[in-house]
């Protein structure tokens, strides 16, 4: 009976270790699932410049929380290392394999997050280029409107022809210099 009591105690000990590992693993898997859902939401590159900037800020916050994910994995790994000597070798090996799979999955998440960040930064760069081009175009349009507003009609055909040539040369040179098609 004493041997059976000892065996039951060992089994209860192993069961407790398995349960703790299972709880820690499930907690980390839920954590990673939430992170992946956030990354998928943030990987939508459509929207205004302010919405893209907001998404980029959220990506930065997620990147700042990466050490938390590493800590969770470390806790799980430490649990396997500390309590693994009580368990059978195959059980310890299976737990270590599960931890390494979580590490790989977390590495994929980090890579995906970096890709989303690059994508958002590229879109924001496109917005900046668009705004610069838009400002140039508005400047050109204001200049063209001012020129047309100051237009005074000419009386004779040769004067009108000279004026037309002058305006055509001026507008085409502005277009050429501004790099507008």
Secondary structure as UniProt FT lines:
FT   HELIX           2..42
FT   HELIX           49..64
FT   HELIX           66..83
FT   TURN            84..86
FT   HELIX           89..149
FT   HELIX           157..178
//
